[in-house]
Amino acid sequence: MKYLLPVLLLVGCSSTRPPVVVSAPWPDVPVSMQESCPDLLTVDAKTDKLSDVVDTVSKNYTQYYLCAGKIDDWNNWYNTQKRIYESTRK
């Protein structure tokens, strides 16, 4: 009689059903990260000062490289995480 309780507990814990695997799909790209880079500045056609042209070009380079760096880095991170996630699913 003293062995009945442990046997019942062990029998009750065993299961012949396969485990249920819950899998979530990989999330889509958030809308906030799908925005495109802003348009570059243009130089007024009537300007005759080289300093205005240089200032506009400098601002455009800065704006472009900041935006391109942010987008490239995020895409690289997202794609790497997606590859890791998909490799664990197989």
C-alpha positions in Angstrom: 0.0 0.0 0.0 2.9 2.4 0.7 4.2 2.0 -2.8 0.8 2.7 -4.4 1.0 6.5 -4.2 4.4 6.9 -5.9 3.3 4.5 -8.6 0.1 6.4 -9.2 2.0 9.7 -9.4 4.5 8.3 -11.9 1.8 6.8 -14.0 -0.2 10.0 -13.9 2.8 12.0 -15.1 3.6 9.8 -18.1 1.9 10.9 -21.2 1.7 9.2 -24.6 0.6 12.5 -26.3 3.3 14.3 -28.3 4.2 17.7 -27.0 2.4 20.7 -28.5 4.8 23.1 -30.2 3.6 26.7 -30.3 5.3 28.6 -33.0 4.9 32.3 -33.7 5.5 33.7 -37.2 8.3 36.0 -37.7 7.1 39.6 -37.3 6.8 41.9 -40.3 8.8 45.1 -40.6 7.2 47.8 -38.5 5.7 50.7 -40.4 8.0 53.2 -38.6 11.0 51.4 -40.1 9.5 51.4 -43.6 9.7 55.2 -44.1 12.0 56.4 -46.8 14.8 58.9 -46.4 13.8 62.6 -46.8 14.4 64.4 -50.1 17.7 66.1 -50.6 17.9 69.9 -50.5 18.2 71.8 -53.7 20.2 74.9 -54.5 18.3 78.0 -55.6 18.9 78.5 -59.3 19.3 82.3 -58.7 22.1 82.0 -56.2 25.5 83.1 -57.2 27.3 82.4 -54.0 29.5 79.4 -53.9 29.1 79.2 -50.1 25.4 78.5 -50.5 26.1 75.6 -52.9 28.8 74.2 -50.6 26.5 74.5 -47.6 23.6 72.7 -49.4 25.9 69.9 -50.7 27.4 69.5 -47.2 23.9 69.2 -45.6 22.8 66.7 -48.3 25.9 64.5 -47.7 25.2 64.5 -44.0 21.5 63.8 -44.4 22.1 61.0 -46.9 24.7 59.2 -45.0 22.8 59.4 -41.7 19.7 58.0 -43.3 21.5 55.4 -45.3 23.4 54.2 -42.3 20.3 53.9 -40.2 18.4 52.0 -42.9 21.3 49.7 -43.8 22.1 48.9 -40.2 18.5 48.2 -39.4 18.0 46.0 -42.5 21.2 44.1 -41.6 20.0 43.5 -38.0 16.5 42.5 -39.1 17.7 40.0 -41.8 20.3 38.5 -39.4 17.7 38.0 -36.7 15.3 36.5 -39.3 18.0 34.0 -40.5 18.7 33.0 -36.9 15.0 32.5 -36.1 14.4 30.5 -39.3 17.5 28.3 -38.6 16.1 27.4 -35.2 12.8 26.4 -36.7 14.2 23.5 -38.8 
